[in-house]
Amino acid sequence: MPENAEVLSVEFKINLLKPANTDKLIAVGKVLQSGKKLTICEGYMYDQTEERLIAKMTATMIAIVP
């Protein structure tokens, strides 16, 4: 997103898959598709060993550029 843009959430979907019974969580995010206004993102939350997927998120963001 441009540095001067306001970023708003259009839609979130979160799947909570397992309880987080760990001392450390690792979050990984990536952009699936970036357009002029809308950006589709995914996020994953793992336990500290990155072997157990705890949660998954899909989000649509919009950039408002003045």
N, C-alpha and C positions, 0 to 999 in steps of 0.2 A: 504494500500500500504506500502511496506517496507520503512523505514525511509530514506534510501540512494537512493531511486528510483526517477527518473525524471518522472513526470506525464504529459502526453499529451492528448489533446482532439481528439477523433476519429470522433465523431458525436454529434451534439446538435439538439434537436427539442424543440422549445419553443412555447407554446400556451399562448397568451396574451388574457385573458378572459374578464376582466372588467377594467375600469380605476381605478387607485389607488387614491381615494379621502379620505385619512385618514392621521393622524399624525404619525402613527406607523405601520410598516409592520413586519410580522413574517414569517421567512423562515424556512422550515422544509425539511431536506434532508435525503435520506436513500439509502442504497446499496441493489439492487435487486438480483444481482448475481456477485460473485467475483471469477474470474478464475486466472490462472497463469499469464496471460498477460492482458486480457480485464476485465473491471469492468463496469457493467451496473448500473446506478444510476437514481433516480428520485428526483425532487425537487418541492416543492409547496410553493407558496407565498400567504399569507392570510392578510386580514386587521387586525387591532389590537384586535378584538374580536374573531378571528379565525372562524368566521361564513361565511365570503365571500371569496371564492377562487378567487384570482386576476390573477394568472398565474401558469402554470405547465410546467416543463421541464423534458425531458428524455435525458440522456447523456451517451455516451460510452467513457470510459477513458482507456488509455493503460499505463502500468508501464514499463519503460525502466530501467533495473537494470544493473549497470556497472559490 
